[in-house]
Amino acid sequence: MTLAVRPECRRHGLGRRLMDGLLAEARRRGAEEVTLEVRAGNTPAQGLYASMGFLAVARRRGYYPDNSEDALVMRLDLTRK
């Protein structure tokens, strides 16, 4: 799944609301953790995920085929409140 917000719609809380909905559904379905990849250069998204409790746990070198950018792997433990 890819989650994105159009550039002209950013900085209005839409990404957070989308993530809140996805996390609520994951919890409802009994998921214990959520893992995502984010471009190493996408610091705004990394900040959003970190503010929601995600932790960077790994780096995937050359992950994105369009420019060989690294991906950060971030994980959220849904069993913790």
N, CA and C of each residue as an Amber inpcrd file, in Angstrom:
protein
   243
   0.8400000  -1.1560000   0.0000000   0.0000000   0.0000000   0.0000000
   0.8960000   1.2340000   0.0000000   0.5090000   2.2270000  -0.7520000
   1.2080000   3.5070000  -0.7550000   0.2840000   4.5660000  -0.1970000
   0.8090000   5.3630000   0.7020000   0.0530000   6.4690000   1.2800000
   0.7380000   7.7560000   0.8530000  -0.0170000   8.6580000   0.2430000
   0.5570000   9.9320000  -0.1970000  -0.5040000  11.0170000  -0.1040000
  -0.0390000  12.2380000   0.1090000  -0.9090000  13.4090000   0.1210000
  -0.3830000  14.3580000  -0.9490000  -1.2770000  14.8620000  -1.7680000
  -0.8730000  15.7900000  -2.8310000  -0.1180000  16.9710000  -2.2290000
   0.9260000  17.4330000  -2.9120000   1.7430000  18.5220000  -2.3530000
   0.9360000  19.7370000  -1.9070000  -0.0570000  20.1290000  -2.6750000
  -0.8280000  21.3250000  -2.3250000  -1.7590000  21.1030000  -1.1300000
  -1.9060000  19.8510000  -0.7090000  -2.7860000  19.5280000   0.4250000
  -2.0080000  19.1820000   1.6910000  -0.6900000  19.2480000   1.6190000
   0.1340000  18.8830000   2.7720000   0.1010000  19.9670000   3.8380000
   0.5080000  19.5800000   5.0430000   0.5920000  20.4830000   6.1970000
  -0.7780000  20.8940000   6.7290000  -1.7870000  20.0410000   6.4890000
  -3.1350000  20.2990000   6.9990000  -3.6530000  19.1330000   7.8370000
  -2.7730000  18.1910000   8.1830000  -3.1680000  17.0740000   9.0300000
  -3.7940000  15.8990000   8.3030000  -3.8000000  15.9390000   6.9660000
  -4.4330000  14.8460000   6.2180000  -3.6640000  13.5340000   6.3620000
  -2.3400000  13.6090000   6.2870000  -1.5310000  12.3980000   6.4390000
  -1.7460000  11.7520000   7.7940000  -1.8020000  12.5710000   8.8360000
  -2.0370000  12.0450000  10.1840000  -3.4130000  11.3970000  10.2730000
  -4.4170000  12.0300000   9.6900000  -5.7660000  11.4600000   9.7440000
  -5.8300000  10.1400000   8.9800000  -5.1630000  10.0750000   7.8330000
  -5.1220000   8.8170000   7.0850000  -4.4270000   7.7290000   7.9030000
  -3.2850000   8.0660000   8.4920000  -2.5580000   7.0900000   9.3060000
  -3.3720000   6.6760000  10.5240000  -4.0340000   7.6250000  11.1740000
  -4.8760000   7.2820000  12.3270000  -5.9400000   6.2590000  11.9350000
  -6.5610000   6.4600000  10.7770000  -7.5740000   5.5180000  10.3040000
  -6.9930000   4.1470000  10.0060000  -5.8320000   4.1250000   9.3470000
  -5.1840000   2.8500000   9.0390000  -4.7740000   2.1130000  10.3120000
  -4.2380000   2.8470000  11.2810000  -3.8180000   2.2080000  12.5290000
  -5.0110000   1.7010000  13.3230000  -6.0980000   2.4510000  13.3220000
  -7.3140000   1.9990000  14.0110000  -7.8290000   0.7020000  13.3880000
  -7.8080000   0.6370000  12.0700000  -8.2650000  -0.5810000  11.3910000
  -7.3220000  -1.7450000  11.6730000  -6.0180000  -1.4850000  11.6870000
  -5.0530000  -2.5430000  12.0020000  -5.2940000  -3.0910000  13.4060000
  -5.5260000  -2.2010000  14.3590000  -5.8190000  -2.6460000  15.7300000
  -7.1110000  -3.4560000  15.7670000  -8.1250000  -2.9640000  15.0670000
  -9.4160000  -3.6570000  15.0450000  -9.2580000  -5.0790000  14.5250000
  -8.3570000  -5.2580000  13.5740000  -8.1320000  -6.5800000  12.9860000
  -7.1440000  -7.4290000  13.7810000  -6.6550000  -6.8950000  14.8900000
  -5.7810000  -7.6770000  15.7530000  -4.3010000  -7.6110000  15.4310000
  -3.8890000  -6.6640000  14.5990000  -2.4630000  -6.5330000  14.2870000
  -1.7020000  -6.1330000  15.5450000  -0.4980000  -6.6280000  15.6670000
   0.3380000  -6.2980000  16.8190000   1.4130000  -5.2850000  16.4840000
   1.7260000  -5.1280000  15.1950000   2.7050000  -4.1290000  14.7890000
   2.4360000  -3.6930000  13.3630000   2.9480000  -2.5250000  13.0350000
   2.8740000  -1.9920000  11.6770000   4.2940000  -1.6190000  11.2790000
   4.6830000  -2.0220000  10.0840000   6.0010000  -1.7020000   9.5510000
   5.8110000  -0.9420000   8.2480000   6.6520000   0.0790000   8.0330000
   6.5710000   0.8440000   6.7960000   7.9690000   1.2000000   6.3210000
   8.0540000   1.5500000   5.0460000   9.2840000   2.0890000   4.4840000
   9.0160000   3.5260000   4.0780000   9.9820000   4.3910000   4.3170000
   9.8790000   5.7930000   3.9330000  11.2230000   6.2050000   3.3350000
  11.1680000   7.0350000   2.3060000  12.4110000   7.4950000   1.6850000
  13.2960000   8.1750000   2.7210000  14.5830000   7.8820000   2.6610000
  15.5310000   8.4600000   3.6100000  15.5150000   9.9840000   3.5510000
  15.2140000  10.5490000   2.4010000  15.1780000  11.9970000   2.2490000
  13.8540000  12.6390000   2.5980000  12.8610000  11.8410000   2.9320000
  11.5290000  12.3850000   3.2300000  11.4130000  12.6470000   4.7340000
  12.1160000  13.6770000   5.1830000  12.1320000  13.9670000   6.6170000
  10.7800000  14.4250000   7.1590000   9.9360000  15.1300000   6.3870000
   8.6150000  15.4540000   6.9400000   7.7970000  14.2030000   7.2800000
   7.8060000  13.2100000   6.3910000   7.0670000  11.9710000   6.6610000
   7.6890000  11.2280000   7.8390000   9.0110000  11.1980000   7.9020000
   9.6750000  10.5400000   9.0330000   9.2660000  11.1990000  10.3440000
   9.1740000  12.5260000  10.3430000   8.7490000  13.2470000  11.5420000
   7.3270000  12.9020000  11.9410000   6.4430000  12.8050000  10.9460000
   5.0580000  12.4170000  11.2220000   5.0210000  11.0380000  11.8620000
   5.6940000  10.0800000  11.2280000   5.6630000   8.7150000  11.7490000
   6.2720000   8.6410000  13.1500000   7.3770000   9.3470000  13.3690000
   7.9990000   9.3520000  14.6990000   7.0500000   9.9490000  15.7350000
   6.3250000  11.0010000  15.3590000   5.3910000  11.6260000  16.3030000
   4.2270000  10.7030000  16.6410000   4.0040000   9.6970000  15.8000000
   2.9350000   8.7340000  16.0410000   3.4490000   7.4940000  16.7740000
   4.7370000   7.4890000  17.1020000   5.3010000   6.3840000  17.8660000
   6.1320000   5.3970000  17.0740000   6.2630000   5.5850000  15.7610000
   7.0900000   4.6970000  14.9520000   8.5610000   4.9140000  15.2910000
   9.3250000   3.8340000  15.2740000  10.7620000   3.8860000  15.4940000
  11.4730000   3.3800000  14.2540000  12.5720000   4.0430000  13.8750000
  13.3990000   3.5680000  12.7610000  14.1650000   2.3410000  13.2390000
  14.0280000   1.2400000  12.4970000  14.6460000  -0.0170000  12.9280000
  15.6620000  -0.5650000  11.9340000  15.6760000  -0.0370000  10.7090000
  16.6170000  -0.5410000   9.7040000  16.6830000   0.4390000   8.5430000
  17.6640000   0.2150000   7.6780000  17.8180000   0.9930000   6.4490000
  17.9680000   0.0050000   5.3050000  17.2290000   0.2260000   4.2370000
  17.3520000  -0.6080000   3.0360000  18.0680000   0.2240000   1.9770000
  19.3060000  -0.1230000   1.7250000  20.1460000   0.6370000   0.7860000
  19.6500000   0.4550000  -0.6440000  19.5450000   1.5660000  -1.3660000
  19.1630000   1.5260000  -2.7760000  17.7780000   0.9680000  -3.0240000
  16.8710000   1.1310000  -2.0920000  15.5490000   0.4920000  -2.1350000
  14.6680000   0.9910000  -3.2730000  14.6930000   2.2900000  -3.5300000
  13.7770000   2.8560000  -4.5290000  14.4140000   2.8050000  -5.9120000
  13.7510000   2.1380000  -6.8690000  14.3620000   1.9130000  -8.1800000
  14.4960000   3.1730000  -9.0330000  13.6980000   4.2100000  -8.7670000
  13.7660000   5.3940000  -9.6280000  15.0600000   6.1790000  -9.4380000
  15.6350000   6.1430000  -8.2330000  16.8710000   6.8900000  -8.0010000
  17.8180000   6.2010000  -7.0120000  17.5400000   4.9620000  -6.6790000
  18.3520000   4.1600000  -5.7500000  18.4520000   4.7670000  -4.3550000
  17.4720000   5.5970000  -3.9910000  17.4640000   6.1860000  -2.6530000
  17.2330000   5.0930000  -1.6120000  17.8480000   5.2800000  -0.4600000
  17.6310000   4.3520000   0.6500000  16.2280000   4.5210000   1.2190000
  15.7510000   3.4710000   1.8460000  14.4970000   3.5250000   2.6020000
  14.8150000   3.2960000   4.0680000  14.1480000   4.0320000   4.9210000
  14.1850000   3.7340000   6.3460000  13.0040000   2.8310000   6.6510000
  13.2480000   1.7890000   7.4060000  12.1820000   0.9070000   7.8640000
  11.7860000   1.4010000   9.2480000  10.4970000   1.6740000   9.4100000
   9.9900000   2.1550000  10.6940000   8.9150000   1.1970000  11.1800000
   8.8650000   1.0130000  12.4900000   7.9390000   0.0360000  13.0620000
   7.2150000   0.6580000  14.2560000   5.9320000   0.3030000  14.3740000
   5.1100000   0.7330000  15.5060000   4.5530000  -0.4950000  16.1950000
   4.7750000  -0.5930000  17.4880000   4.2450000  -1.6830000  18.3080000
   2.8330000  -1.3060000  18.7350000   1.8410000  -2.0080000  18.2220000
   0.4470000  -1.6980000  18.5330000  -0.0070000  -2.2790000  19.8650000
   0.8380000  -3.0860000  20.4890000   0.4530000  -3.6680000  21.7730000
   0.7220000  -2.7070000  22.9240000   1.4860000  -1.6480000  22.6570000
   1.7800000  -0.6380000  23.6810000   0.7970000   0.5060000  23.5500000
   0.4130000   1.0650000  24.6360000  -0.5360000   2.1940000  24.6190000
   0.1970000   3.5030000  24.5560000
